[in-house]
């Protein structure tokens, strides 16, 4: 019995070795894939039997992780878009507010210009009437008439007079004692750095004429 068993074992080993050799030849020639050869070797060694079933993928594996990653990326993108929408809306509101301010400033400028033009026309009409009268007065009398008007109108009339008559009026401003307190001296309690009305008139006189 022992001899039969040894004979059977030797024949089996020889057959396995022969099958392996044939398998390698077939693999090298491309006739059989290596996975099929491995299966055949297992069958020869262990006998034919059912192969273990493949282990099913666990729920929530790689596919579920990819879905979660895609959902997270989409959520972040939507949040970025919401923040961008907020910034765009704020910028649009700022642009609209700036546009309204510019429009209001333009309207005020237009109104001021129209008012200035009206005052200029009225002043020109007054000049046409008053300058001939002032031209017949001496310098001190001209100052007495003009001193109650604003500095710009005062200087406008001086420019409208003949140069000799304007010089008389300026001389009275600078030297006539009765105009010292009003034009050449600061009032009591004047702030530091304040200027006399004579200085303000001369500053206005040095400006380029308007209109």
C-alpha positions in Angstrom: 0.0 0.0 0.0 2.8 2.3 0.9 4.4 1.7 -2.5 1.2 2.5 -4.3 0.9 5.7 -2.4 4.5 6.7 -3.2 3.9 5.9 -6.9 0.7 8.0 -6.9 2.6 10.9 -5.3 5.4 10.7 -7.8 3.0 10.5 -10.8 1.1 13.5 -9.4 4.2 15.6 -9.0 5.3 14.6 -12.5 2.0 15.7 -13.9 2.1 19.0 -12.0 5.6 19.7 -13.2 4.6 18.8 -16.8 1.5 21.1 -16.6 3.6 24.0 -15.3 6.1 23.5 -18.1 3.3 23.4 -20.7 1.7 26.4 -19.1 4.8 28.5 -19.3 5.3 27.6 -22.9 1.7 28.6 -23.7 2.1 31.9 -21.8 5.3 32.7 -23.6 3.5 32.0 -26.9 0.6 34.2 -25.9 -2.0 31.4 -26.1 -2.9 31.4 -22.4 -3.1 34.4 -19.9 -1.2 34.2 -16.7 -4.3 34.4 -14.5 -5.7 31.3 -16.2 -2.4 29.5 -15.7 -2.5 30.4 -12.0 -6.0 29.0 -11.7 -5.0 25.8 -13.4 -2.0 25.3 -11.1 -4.3 25.8 -8.1 -6.7 23.2 -9.4 -3.9 20.7 -10.0 -2.5 21.2 -6.5 -5.7 21.4 -4.5 -8.2 19.8 -6.8 -11.2 21.5 -8.5 -13.5 23.3 -6.2 -15.5 26.4 -5.9 -13.4 29.6 -6.0 -14.0 32.1 -3.2 -16.5 34.8 -4.1 -15.0 38.3 -4.4 -15.4 40.4 -1.4 -18.1 43.1 -2.2 -17.1 46.7 -1.8 -18.1 48.2 1.5 -21.0 50.7 1.3 -19.6 54.2 1.3 -16.4 53.2 -0.3 -14.4 55.1 -3.0 -17.4 56.0 -5.0 -19.2 57.5 -2.0 -16.1 59.5 -1.1 -15.8 60.8 -4.6 -19.5 61.9 -4.4 -18.9 63.7 -1.0 -15.8 65.4 -2.4 -17.7 66.6 -5.5 -20.6 67.8 -3.2 -18.1 69.7 -1.0 -16.5 71.3 -4.0 -19.9 72.4 -5.3 -20.9 73.8 -2.0 -17.7 75.8 -1.7 -18.1 77.2 -5.2 -21.7 78.2 -4.5 -20.5 80.0 -1.3 -17.8 81.8 -3.3 -20.5 82.9 -5.9 -22.7 84.2 -3.1 -19.9 86.3 -1.6 -19.1 87.6 -5.1 -22.7 88.6 -5.6 -22.7 90.5 -2.3 -19.5 92.3 -3.3 -20.9 93.2 -6.8 -24.1 94.4 -5.2 -22.2 96.6 -2.8 -20.0 98.0 -5.6 -23.1 98.8 -7.7 -24.7 100.6 -4.8 -21.5 102.6 -4.3 -21.3 103.5 -8.0 -24.9 104.6 -7.9 -24.4 106.7 -4.8 -21.3 108.3 -6.5 -23.3 109.0 -9.6 -26.1 110.7 -7.6 -23.5 112.9 -5.8 -21.9 113.9 -9.0 -25.3 114.7 -10.5 -26.2 116.8 -7.5 -22.9 118.6 -7.6 -23.4 119.3 -11.3 -26.9 120.6 -10.6 -25.6 122.9 -7.9 -22.7 124.1 -10.1 -25.2 124.9 -12.9 -27.5 126.8 -10.5 -24.5 128.8 -9.1 -23.4 129.6 -12.6 -26.8 130.8 -13.6 -27.0 132.9 -10.4 -23.6 134.3 -11.1 -24.5 135.1 -14.7 -27.7 136.8 -13.5 -25.8 138.8 -10.9 -23.2 139.7 -13.5 -25.8 140.9 -15.9 -27.5 143.0 -13.2 -24.1 144.4 -12.1 -23.2 145.2 -15.7 -26.5 147.1 -15.9 -25.7 148.9 -12.6 -22.2 149.7 -13.8 -23.6 151.3 -16.9 -25.7 153.5 -14.8 -23.5 154.2 -11.8 -20.0 154.5 -13.3 -20.6 157.8 -15.0 -21.9 159.2 -11.7 -18.9 157.9 -9.7 -16.5 159.3 -12.3 -17.6 162.8 -11.3 -16.8 162.3 -7.6 -13.4 162.5 -5.8 -11.7 159.4 -4.5 -13.0 159.7 -0.9 -16.6 160.1 -2.1 -16.2 157.0 -4.4 -15.1 155.0 -1.3 -18.0 156.3 0.7 -20.4 155.0 -1.9 -18.8 151.6 -2.4 -17.8 150.7 1.2 -21.2 149.2 1.9 -20.9 146.7 -0.9 -19.0 143.4 -0.9 -15.4 143.3 -1.8 -15.9 141.7 -5.2 -18.4 144.4 -6.3 -16.2 147.2 -4.8 -13.3 146.0 -6.9 -15.5 145.5 -10.0 -16.5 149.2 -9.8 -12.9 150.3 -9.3 -11.9 148.4 -12.5 -14.8 150.0 -14.4 -13.7 153.5 -13.5 -11.0 155.4 -15.4 -7.5 154.5 -14.0 -7.0 158.0 -12.6 -10.3 157.9 -10.7 -9.6 154.3 -9.4 -6.2 155.5 -8.2 -7.9 158.4 -6.3 -10.2 155.9 -4.6 -7.3 153.6 -3.6 -5.3 156.5 -2.3 -8.2 157.4 -0.1 -8.4 153.8 1.2 -4.7 153.9 2.1 -4.3 157.4 3.5 -7.6 159.1 4.4 -7.8 159.2 8.2 -11.6 158.7 8.2 -11.2 155.2 6.6 -8.4 154.0 8.9 -10.7 152.3 11.4 -12.9 150.6 8.8 -10.3 149.6 6.2 -6.8 149.7 7.8 -7.3 148.6 11.4 -8.5 145.3 12.7 -11.6 145.4 15.0 -11.1 144.6 18.8 -11.0 140.9 19.4 -10.1 139.9 15.9 -8.6 136.4 15.7 -4.9 135.9 15.2 -3.9 136.1 11.6 -6.9 138.1 10.5 -6.5 140.6 7.7 -7.8 144.1 7.4 -10.5 145.0 4.8 -7.8 147.0 2.9 -5.7 143.8 2.5 -8.7 141.8 1.4 -9.7 144.5 -1.2 -6.1 144.5 -2.6 -6.1 140.7 -2.7 -9.4 140.8 -4.7 -8.0 143.6 -6.9 -5.0 141.4 -7.8 -7.2 138.6 -9.0 -7.9 138.2 -12.7 -11.2 139.9 -13.7 -14.1 137.5 -14.3 -16.4 137.7 -17.3 
